[in-house]
């Protein structure tokens, strides 16, 4: 009987833990929950459409929606597919008043090469030590995990995707942005 009681207690405890609405559990750590202010960031980056800008922070995007996505590595197949998805949807995101920014641990020179070879027109930020990636629960050294965050014009997290599949993800994010803006 003790064994059964112990098992029931363990199952109940696990259920409460899994159903607790605290933070989003992600492979890269604890992702911030929706409805709270997004973690701030200030990172160096590269953007072919803003070549004179060297750093980007969350405050740069106040008053606009922000799609902030984390990805493992420039020039890998999944990351290239995901980047092309966001690039193809970029005009639609901009029509909705949203900016797209991507973060990985890659160097600025890698980001510049990636933007150039893949014709990307949005900023790629460099987080080599994973400081910002950790704040977003998206770090598994030495890489950022494939997670996406939709942040509203007041810097509040409105949607979180963890364990993203690159194919079709940009459309999924765009659909959620459209839903949030019409509700």
Biotite code that builds the C-alpha atoms (Angstrom):
import biotite.structure as struc

atoms = struc.array([
    struc.Atom([0.000, 0.000, 0.000], chain_id="A", res_id=1, res_name="UNK", atom_name="CA", element="C"),
    struc.Atom([2.874, 2.372, 0.708], chain_id="A", res_id=2, res_name="UNK", atom_name="CA", element="C"),
    struc.Atom([4.193, 1.889, -2.792], chain_id="A", res_id=3, res_name="UNK", atom_name="CA", element="C"),
    struc.Atom([0.831, 2.734, -4.359], chain_id="A", res_id=4, res_name="UNK", atom_name="CA", element="C"),
    struc.Atom([0.480, 5.820, -2.162], chain_id="A", res_id=5, res_name="UNK", atom_name="CA", element="C"),
    struc.Atom([3.978, 6.966, -3.116], chain_id="A", res_id=6, res_name="UNK", atom_name="CA", element="C"),
    struc.Atom([3.201, 6.490, -6.810], chain_id="A", res_id=7, res_name="UNK", atom_name="CA", element="C"),
    struc.Atom([-0.067, 8.461, -6.523], chain_id="A", res_id=8, res_name="UNK", atom_name="CA", element="C"),
    struc.Atom([1.739, 11.295, -4.757], chain_id="A", res_id=9, res_name="UNK", atom_name="CA", element="C"),
    struc.Atom([4.439, 11.358, -7.428], chain_id="A", res_id=10, res_name="UNK", atom_name="CA", element="C"),
    struc.Atom([1.899, 11.429, -10.256], chain_id="A", res_id=11, res_name="UNK", atom_name="CA", element="C"),
    struc.Atom([-0.120, 14.172, -8.553], chain_id="A", res_id=12, res_name="UNK", atom_name="CA", element="C"),
    struc.Atom([3.022, 16.242, -7.929], chain_id="A", res_id=13, res_name="UNK", atom_name="CA", element="C"),
    struc.Atom([4.174, 15.833, -11.528], chain_id="A", res_id=14, res_name="UNK", atom_name="CA", element="C"),
    struc.Atom([0.729, 16.825, -12.790], chain_id="A", res_id=15, res_name="UNK", atom_name="CA", element="C"),
    struc.Atom([0.680, 19.977, -10.690], chain_id="A", res_id=16, res_name="UNK", atom_name="CA", element="C"),
    struc.Atom([4.212, 20.838, -11.839], chain_id="A", res_id=17, res_name="UNK", atom_name="CA", element="C"),
    struc.Atom([3.361, 20.338, -15.505], chain_id="A", res_id=18, res_name="UNK", atom_name="CA", element="C"),
    struc.Atom([0.086, 22.252, -15.340], chain_id="A", res_id=19, res_name="UNK", atom_name="CA", element="C"),
    struc.Atom([1.408, 25.170, -13.303], chain_id="A", res_id=20, res_name="UNK", atom_name="CA", element="C"),
    struc.Atom([1.013, 28.346, -15.395], chain_id="A", res_id=21, res_name="UNK", atom_name="CA", element="C"),
    struc.Atom([4.298, 29.911, -14.351], chain_id="A", res_id=22, res_name="UNK", atom_name="CA", element="C"),
    struc.Atom([6.789, 29.941, -17.202], chain_id="A", res_id=23, res_name="UNK", atom_name="CA", element="C"),
    struc.Atom([7.077, 28.198, -20.535], chain_id="A", res_id=24, res_name="UNK", atom_name="CA", element="C"),
    struc.Atom([9.347, 25.185, -20.252], chain_id="A", res_id=25, res_name="UNK", atom_name="CA", element="C"),
    struc.Atom([11.786, 24.953, -23.139], chain_id="A", res_id=26, res_name="UNK", atom_name="CA", element="C"),
    struc.Atom([14.811, 22.815, -23.867], chain_id="A", res_id=27, res_name="UNK", atom_name="CA", element="C"),
    struc.Atom([17.045, 25.896, -23.571], chain_id="A", res_id=28, res_name="UNK", atom_name="CA", element="C"),
    struc.Atom([15.792, 26.895, -20.104], chain_id="A", res_id=29, res_name="UNK", atom_name="CA", element="C"),
    struc.Atom([12.812, 28.843, -18.804], chain_id="A", res_id=30, res_name="UNK", atom_name="CA", element="C"),
    struc.Atom([11.256, 31.023, -21.473], chain_id="A", res_id=31, res_name="UNK", atom_name="CA", element="C"),
    struc.Atom([9.490, 34.136, -20.197], chain_id="A", res_id=32, res_name="UNK", atom_name="CA", element="C"),
    struc.Atom([5.714, 33.874, -20.034], chain_id="A", res_id=33, res_name="UNK", atom_name="CA", element="C"),
    struc.Atom([3.285, 35.797, -22.177], chain_id="A", res_id=34, res_name="UNK", atom_name="CA", element="C"),
    struc.Atom([1.682, 38.885, -20.701], chain_id="A", res_id=35, res_name="UNK", atom_name="CA", element="C"),
    struc.Atom([4.877, 40.223, -19.114], chain_id="A", res_id=36, res_name="UNK", atom_name="CA", element="C"),
    struc.Atom([7.443, 42.731, -20.321], chain_id="A", res_id=37, res_name="UNK", atom_name="CA", element="C"),
    struc.Atom([9.929, 41.088, -22.669], chain_id="A", res_id=38, res_name="UNK", atom_name="CA", element="C"),
    struc.Atom([13.502, 40.778, -21.362], chain_id="A", res_id=39, res_name="UNK", atom_name="CA", element="C"),
    struc.Atom([15.595, 43.691, -22.555], chain_id="A", res_id=40, res_name="UNK", atom_name="CA", element="C"),
    struc.Atom([18.495, 43.197, -24.914], chain_id="A", res_id=41, res_name="UNK", atom_name="CA", element="C"),
    struc.Atom([21.327, 45.268, -26.310], chain_id="A", res_id=42, res_name="UNK", atom_name="CA", element="C"),
    struc.Atom([23.401, 43.370, -28.840], chain_id="A", res_id=43, res_name="UNK", atom_name="CA", element="C"),
    struc.Atom([25.707, 44.108, -31.739], chain_id="A", res_id=44, res_name="UNK", atom_name="CA", element="C"),
    struc.Atom([24.340, 43.122, -35.096], chain_id="A", res_id=45, res_name="UNK", atom_name="CA", element="C"),
    struc.Atom([24.281, 43.543, -38.808], chain_id="A", res_id=46, res_name="UNK", atom_name="CA", element="C"),
    struc.Atom([21.559, 44.696, -41.180], chain_id="A", res_id=47, res_name="UNK", atom_name="CA", element="C"),
    struc.Atom([22.127, 45.455, -44.849], chain_id="A", res_id=48, res_name="UNK", atom_name="CA", element="C"),
    struc.Atom([19.315, 48.035, -44.778], chain_id="A", res_id=49, res_name="UNK", atom_name="CA", element="C"),
    struc.Atom([20.786, 49.800, -41.709], chain_id="A", res_id=50, res_name="UNK", atom_name="CA", element="C"),
    struc.Atom([24.572, 49.482, -42.276], chain_id="A", res_id=51, res_name="UNK", atom_name="CA", element="C"),
    struc.Atom([25.412, 52.376, -39.928], chain_id="A", res_id=52, res_name="UNK", atom_name="CA", element="C"),
    struc.Atom([23.565, 50.877, -36.957], chain_id="A", res_id=53, res_name="UNK", atom_name="CA", element="C"),
    struc.Atom([25.869, 48.683, -34.872], chain_id="A", res_id=54, res_name="UNK", atom_name="CA", element="C"),
    struc.Atom([23.684, 47.799, -31.826], chain_id="A", res_id=55, res_name="UNK", atom_name="CA", element="C"),
    struc.Atom([20.010, 47.010, -31.363], chain_id="A", res_id=56, res_name="UNK", atom_name="CA", element="C"),
    struc.Atom([17.971, 46.990, -28.180], chain_id="A", res_id=57, res_name="UNK", atom_name="CA", element="C"),
    struc.Atom([14.376, 46.267, -27.266], chain_id="A", res_id=58, res_name="UNK", atom_name="CA", element="C"),
    struc.Atom([13.713, 50.001, -26.876], chain_id="A", res_id=59, res_name="UNK", atom_name="CA", element="C"),
    struc.Atom([14.577, 50.495, -30.574], chain_id="A", res_id=60, res_name="UNK", atom_name="CA", element="C"),
    struc.Atom([11.310, 48.710, -31.376], chain_id="A", res_id=61, res_name="UNK", atom_name="CA", element="C"),
    struc.Atom([8.924, 50.404, -28.928], chain_id="A", res_id=62, res_name="UNK", atom_name="CA", element="C"),
    struc.Atom([5.748, 51.438, -30.658], chain_id="A", res_id=63, res_name="UNK", atom_name="CA", element="C"),
    struc.Atom([6.030, 48.552, -33.169], chain_id="A", res_id=64, res_name="UNK", atom_name="CA", element="C"),
    struc.Atom([5.419, 44.832, -33.054], chain_id="A", res_id=65, res_name="UNK", atom_name="CA", element="C"),
    struc.Atom([8.575, 42.728, -32.942], chain_id="A", res_id=66, res_name="UNK", atom_name="CA", element="C"),
    struc.Atom([9.150, 39.179, -34.087], chain_id="A", res_id=67, res_name="UNK", atom_name="CA", element="C"),
    struc.Atom([12.276, 38.132, -32.204], chain_id="A", res_id=68, res_name="UNK", atom_name="CA", element="C"),
    struc.Atom([13.526, 34.736, -33.246], chain_id="A", res_id=69, res_name="UNK", atom_name="CA", element="C"),
    struc.Atom([16.500, 32.733, -32.035], chain_id="A", res_id=70, res_name="UNK", atom_name="CA", element="C"),
    struc.Atom([18.266, 30.217, -34.251], chain_id="A", res_id=71, res_name="UNK", atom_name="CA", element="C"),
    struc.Atom([21.312, 27.936, -33.920], chain_id="A", res_id=72, res_name="UNK", atom_name="CA", element="C"),
    struc.Atom([23.701, 28.811, -36.728], chain_id="A", res_id=73, res_name="UNK", atom_name="CA", element="C"),
    struc.Atom([24.122, 30.783, -39.958], chain_id="A", res_id=74, res_name="UNK", atom_name="CA", element="C"),
    struc.Atom([24.304, 28.752, -43.177], chain_id="A", res_id=75, res_name="UNK", atom_name="CA", element="C"),
    struc.Atom([22.770, 25.554, -41.785], chain_id="A", res_id=76, res_name="UNK", atom_name="CA", element="C"),
    struc.Atom([19.836, 24.116, -43.710], chain_id="A", res_id=77, res_name="UNK", atom_name="CA", element="C"),
    struc.Atom([17.120, 24.641, -41.075], chain_id="A", res_id=78, res_name="UNK", atom_name="CA", element="C"),
    struc.Atom([18.296, 28.146, -40.235], chain_id="A", res_id=79, res_name="UNK", atom_name="CA", element="C"),
    struc.Atom([18.448, 29.081, -43.904], chain_id="A", res_id=80, res_name="UNK", atom_name="CA", element="C"),
    struc.Atom([14.908, 27.771, -44.476], chain_id="A", res_id=81, res_name="UNK", atom_name="CA", element="C"),
    struc.Atom([13.636, 29.722, -41.470], chain_id="A", res_id=82, res_name="UNK", atom_name="CA", element="C"),
    struc.Atom([15.439, 32.916, -42.531], chain_id="A", res_id=83, res_name="UNK", atom_name="CA", element="C"),
    struc.Atom([13.998, 32.669, -46.058], chain_id="A", res_id=84, res_name="UNK", atom_name="CA", element="C"),
    struc.Atom([10.525, 32.193, -44.585], chain_id="A", res_id=85, res_name="UNK", atom_name="CA", element="C"),
    struc.Atom([10.817, 35.406, -42.591], chain_id="A", res_id=86, res_name="UNK", atom_name="CA", element="C"),
    struc.Atom([12.441, 37.244, -45.508], chain_id="A", res_id=87, res_name="UNK", atom_name="CA", element="C"),
    struc.Atom([9.641, 36.215, -47.873], chain_id="A", res_id=88, res_name="UNK", atom_name="CA", element="C"),
    struc.Atom([7.029, 37.354, -45.335], chain_id="A", res_id=89, res_name="UNK", atom_name="CA", element="C"),
    struc.Atom([8.897, 40.547, -44.382], chain_id="A", res_id=90, res_name="UNK", atom_name="CA", element="C"),
    struc.Atom([6.769, 42.899, -46.545], chain_id="A", res_id=91, res_name="UNK", atom_name="CA", element="C"),
    struc.Atom([3.592, 41.477, -44.977], chain_id="A", res_id=92, res_name="UNK", atom_name="CA", element="C"),
    struc.Atom([5.021, 41.847, -41.463], chain_id="A", res_id=93, res_name="UNK", atom_name="CA", element="C"),
    struc.Atom([6.016, 45.454, -42.207], chain_id="A", res_id=94, res_name="UNK", atom_name="CA", element="C"),
    struc.Atom([2.487, 46.200, -43.501], chain_id="A", res_id=95, res_name="UNK", atom_name="CA", element="C"),
    struc.Atom([1.245, 45.070, -40.077], chain_id="A", res_id=96, res_name="UNK", atom_name="CA", element="C"),
    struc.Atom([3.736, 47.380, -38.322], chain_id="A", res_id=97, res_name="UNK", atom_name="CA", element="C"),
    struc.Atom([6.036, 44.531, -37.275], chain_id="A", res_id=98, res_name="UNK", atom_name="CA", element="C"),
    struc.Atom([9.790, 44.202, -37.456], chain_id="A", res_id=99, res_name="UNK", atom_name="CA", element="C"),
    struc.Atom([11.729, 40.941, -37.650], chain_id="A", res_id=100, res_name="UNK", atom_name="CA", element="C"),
    struc.Atom([15.008, 40.442, -35.769], chain_id="A", res_id=101, res_name="UNK", atom_name="CA", element="C"),
    struc.Atom([17.025, 37.236, -35.437], chain_id="A", res_id=102, res_name="UNK", atom_name="CA", element="C"),
    struc.Atom([19.587, 36.284, -32.780], chain_id="A", res_id=103, res_name="UNK", atom_name="CA", element="C"),
    struc.Atom([22.272, 33.595, -32.786], chain_id="A", res_id=104, res_name="UNK", atom_name="CA", element="C"),
    struc.Atom([25.727, 33.075, -31.310], chain_id="A", res_id=105, res_name="UNK", atom_name="CA", element="C"),
    struc.Atom([27.382, 33.681, -34.693], chain_id="A", res_id=106, res_name="UNK", atom_name="CA", element="C"),
    struc.Atom([29.877, 36.495, -35.235], chain_id="A", res_id=107, res_name="UNK", atom_name="CA", element="C"),
    struc.Atom([29.057, 39.764, -36.949], chain_id="A", res_id=108, res_name="UNK", atom_name="CA", element="C"),
    struc.Atom([31.131, 38.747, -39.980], chain_id="A", res_id=109, res_name="UNK", atom_name="CA", element="C"),
    struc.Atom([29.162, 35.480, -40.241], chain_id="A", res_id=110, res_name="UNK", atom_name="CA", element="C"),
    struc.Atom([25.912, 37.468, -40.020], chain_id="A", res_id=111, res_name="UNK", atom_name="CA", element="C"),
    struc.Atom([27.085, 39.848, -42.736], chain_id="A", res_id=112, res_name="UNK", atom_name="CA", element="C"),
    struc.Atom([27.985, 36.923, -45.012], chain_id="A", res_id=113, res_name="UNK", atom_name="CA", element="C"),
    struc.Atom([24.678, 35.180, -44.277], chain_id="A", res_id=114, res_name="UNK", atom_name="CA", element="C"),
    struc.Atom([22.655, 38.328, -45.023], chain_id="A", res_id=115, res_name="UNK", atom_name="CA", element="C"),
    struc.Atom([24.591, 38.885, -48.228], chain_id="A", res_id=116, res_name="UNK", atom_name="CA", element="C"),
    struc.Atom([24.430, 35.326, -49.569], chain_id="A", res_id=117, res_name="UNK", atom_name="CA", element="C"),
    struc.Atom([20.756, 34.804, -48.620], chain_id="A", res_id=118, res_name="UNK", atom_name="CA", element="C"),
    struc.Atom([19.617, 38.374, -49.408], chain_id="A", res_id=119, res_name="UNK", atom_name="CA", element="C"),
    struc.Atom([18.196, 38.940, -45.925], chain_id="A", res_id=120, res_name="UNK", atom_name="CA", element="C"),
    struc.Atom([16.893, 42.442, -45.180], chain_id="A", res_id=121, res_name="UNK", atom_name="CA", element="C"),
    struc.Atom([16.378, 42.242, -41.423], chain_id="A", res_id=122, res_name="UNK", atom_name="CA", element="C"),
    struc.Atom([18.888, 42.546, -38.535], chain_id="A", res_id=123, res_name="UNK", atom_name="CA", element="C"),
    struc.Atom([20.861, 39.539, -37.328], chain_id="A", res_id=124, res_name="UNK", atom_name="CA", element="C"),
    struc.Atom([22.173, 40.090, -33.794], chain_id="A", res_id=125, res_name="UNK", atom_name="CA", element="C"),
    struc.Atom([25.225, 38.416, -32.284], chain_id="A", res_id=126, res_name="UNK", atom_name="CA", element="C"),
    struc.Atom([24.917, 36.805, -28.823], chain_id="A", res_id=127, res_name="UNK", atom_name="CA", element="C"),
    struc.Atom([28.148, 34.731, -28.582], chain_id="A", res_id=128, res_name="UNK", atom_name="CA", element="C"),
    struc.Atom([27.941, 34.182, -24.816], chain_id="A", res_id=129, res_name="UNK", atom_name="CA", element="C"),
    struc.Atom([24.210, 33.518, -24.856], chain_id="A", res_id=130, res_name="UNK", atom_name="CA", element="C"),
    struc.Atom([23.333, 36.276, -22.378], chain_id="A", res_id=131, res_name="UNK", atom_name="CA", element="C"),
    struc.Atom([20.155, 37.337, -24.173], chain_id="A", res_id=132, res_name="UNK", atom_name="CA", element="C"),
    struc.Atom([19.406, 33.799, -25.340], chain_id="A", res_id=133, res_name="UNK", atom_name="CA", element="C"),
    struc.Atom([19.478, 32.678, -21.683], chain_id="A", res_id=134, res_name="UNK", atom_name="CA", element="C"),
    struc.Atom([17.073, 35.480, -20.707], chain_id="A", res_id=135, res_name="UNK", atom_name="CA", element="C"),
    struc.Atom([14.645, 34.097, -23.295], chain_id="A", res_id=136, res_name="UNK", atom_name="CA", element="C"),
    struc.Atom([15.166, 30.433, -22.341], chain_id="A", res_id=137, res_name="UNK", atom_name="CA", element="C"),
    struc.Atom([16.796, 29.842, -25.700], chain_id="A", res_id=138, res_name="UNK", atom_name="CA", element="C"),
    struc.Atom([20.373, 28.843, -24.861], chain_id="A", res_id=139, res_name="UNK", atom_name="CA", element="C"),
    struc.Atom([22.047, 25.477, -25.032], chain_id="A", res_id=140, res_name="UNK", atom_name="CA", element="C"),
    struc.Atom([25.746, 26.264, -25.216], chain_id="A", res_id=141, res_name="UNK", atom_name="CA", element="C"),
    struc.Atom([27.249, 26.960, -27.624], chain_id="A", res_id=142, res_name="UNK", atom_name="CA", element="C"),
    struc.Atom([24.055, 27.657, -29.608], chain_id="A", res_id=143, res_name="UNK", atom_name="CA", element="C"),
    struc.Atom([20.796, 29.546, -29.380], chain_id="A", res_id=144, res_name="UNK", atom_name="CA", element="C"),
    struc.Atom([17.769, 27.280, -29.631], chain_id="A", res_id=145, res_name="UNK", atom_name="CA", element="C"),
    struc.Atom([15.109, 27.703, -32.319], chain_id="A", res_id=146, res_name="UNK", atom_name="CA", element="C"),
    struc.Atom([12.498, 29.754, -30.414], chain_id="A", res_id=147, res_name="UNK", atom_name="CA", element="C"),
    struc.Atom([10.375, 32.730, -31.449], chain_id="A", res_id=148, res_name="UNK", atom_name="CA", element="C"),
    struc.Atom([8.778, 35.532, -29.439], chain_id="A", res_id=149, res_name="UNK", atom_name="CA", element="C"),
    struc.Atom([6.107, 37.961, -30.577], chain_id="A", res_id=150, res_name="UNK", atom_name="CA", element="C"),
    struc.Atom([6.372, 41.251, -28.690], chain_id="A", res_id=151, res_name="UNK", atom_name="CA", element="C"),
    struc.Atom([3.737, 43.995, -28.860], chain_id="A", res_id=152, res_name="UNK", atom_name="CA", element="C"),
    struc.Atom([4.364, 47.767, -29.238], chain_id="A", res_id=153, res_name="UNK", atom_name="CA", element="C"),
    struc.Atom([4.487, 48.155, -25.423], chain_id="A", res_id=154, res_name="UNK", atom_name="CA", element="C"),
    struc.Atom([7.248, 45.489, -25.190], chain_id="A", res_id=155, res_name="UNK", atom_name="CA", element="C"),
    struc.Atom([4.888, 42.853, -23.731], chain_id="A", res_id=156, res_name="UNK", atom_name="CA", element="C"),
    struc.Atom([5.299, 39.238, -24.810], chain_id="A", res_id=157, res_name="UNK", atom_name="CA", element="C"),
    struc.Atom([2.167, 38.139, -26.646], chain_id="A", res_id=158, res_name="UNK", atom_name="CA", element="C"),
    struc.Atom([3.185, 34.724, -28.050], chain_id="A", res_id=159, res_name="UNK", atom_name="CA", element="C"),
    struc.Atom([5.985, 32.197, -27.584], chain_id="A", res_id=160, res_name="UNK", atom_name="CA", element="C"),
    struc.Atom([7.042, 29.309, -29.809], chain_id="A", res_id=161, res_name="UNK", atom_name="CA", element="C"),
    struc.Atom([9.633, 26.788, -28.617], chain_id="A", res_id=162, res_name="UNK", atom_name="CA", element="C"),
    struc.Atom([11.100, 23.896, -30.546], chain_id="A", res_id=163, res_name="UNK", atom_name="CA", element="C"),
    struc.Atom([10.185, 25.597, -33.823], chain_id="A", res_id=164, res_name="UNK", atom_name="CA", element="C"),
    struc.Atom([10.093, 23.721, -37.117], chain_id="A", res_id=165, res_name="UNK", atom_name="CA", element="C"),
    struc.Atom([11.524, 26.065, -39.766], chain_id="A", res_id=166, res_name="UNK", atom_name="CA", element="C"),
    struc.Atom([9.183, 25.201, -42.650], chain_id="A", res_id=167, res_name="UNK", atom_name="CA", element="C"),
    struc.Atom([6.106, 27.417, -42.536], chain_id="A", res_id=168, res_name="UNK", atom_name="CA", element="C"),
    struc.Atom([7.000, 28.997, -39.195], chain_id="A", res_id=169, res_name="UNK", atom_name="CA", element="C"),
    struc.Atom([6.982, 32.578, -40.483], chain_id="A", res_id=170, res_name="UNK", atom_name="CA", element="C"),
    struc.Atom([3.419, 32.078, -41.735], chain_id="A", res_id=171, res_name="UNK", atom_name="CA", element="C"),
    struc.Atom([2.413, 30.690, -38.324], chain_id="A", res_id=172, res_name="UNK", atom_name="CA", element="C"),
    struc.Atom([3.834, 33.786, -36.616], chain_id="A", res_id=173, res_name="UNK", atom_name="CA", element="C"),
    struc.Atom([2.167, 36.094, -39.147], chain_id="A", res_id=174, res_name="UNK", atom_name="CA", element="C"),
    struc.Atom([-1.196, 34.408, -38.567], chain_id="A", res_id=175, res_name="UNK", atom_name="CA", element="C"),
    struc.Atom([-0.866, 34.893, -34.795], chain_id="A", res_id=176, res_name="UNK", atom_name="CA", element="C"),
    struc.Atom([0.147, 38.536, -35.257], chain_id="A", res_id=177, res_name="UNK", atom_name="CA", element="C"),
    struc.Atom([-2.942, 39.099, -37.426], chain_id="A", res_id=178, res_name="UNK", atom_name="CA", element="C"),
    struc.Atom([-5.174, 37.424, -34.806], chain_id="A", res_id=179, res_name="UNK", atom_name="CA", element="C"),
    struc.Atom([-3.744, 39.542, -31.996], chain_id="A", res_id=180, res_name="UNK", atom_name="CA", element="C"),
    struc.Atom([-4.144, 42.744, -33.954], chain_id="A", res_id=181, res_name="UNK", atom_name="CA", element="C"),
    struc.Atom([-7.802, 42.053, -34.766], chain_id="A", res_id=182, res_name="UNK", atom_name="CA", element="C"),
    struc.Atom([-8.835, 40.944, -31.266], chain_id="A", res_id=183, res_name="UNK", atom_name="CA", element="C"),
])
